[in-house]
Amino acid sequence: MQELSTLVEETGDKIAEDYQFAFLELLAQLNFPDTDNPIPLKLWVAIAQAFADASGYRIGLQAVVVEPIDGEPTSYRAVGHREVASVEPTLFVQPAEE
């Protein structure tokens, strides 16, 4: 059972890493970050939906919760994450068999 758990965890990590790189490539093509024109959440959701449809995986978008660092007015530290949107694949969905 431990071997299966390890395999599932390693596979999940590999999938997450692959899609993180795919997102980074897409963002580079969009010239992100562009502080004058931030990407709206609706566009993030649309991008995530395209990845979910292509992969068949559920994708969650998270925001980083930050707090200011004492003595450094323009610096922040991450203190947590919060899911702001999630998408399910709409293309390769099979109905449950009864």
Secondary structure as UniProt FT lines:
FT   HELIX           2..29
FT   TURN            30..31
FT   TURN            35..36
FT   HELIX           41..55
FT   STRAND          59..69
FT   TURN            70..71
FT   STRAND          72..87
//
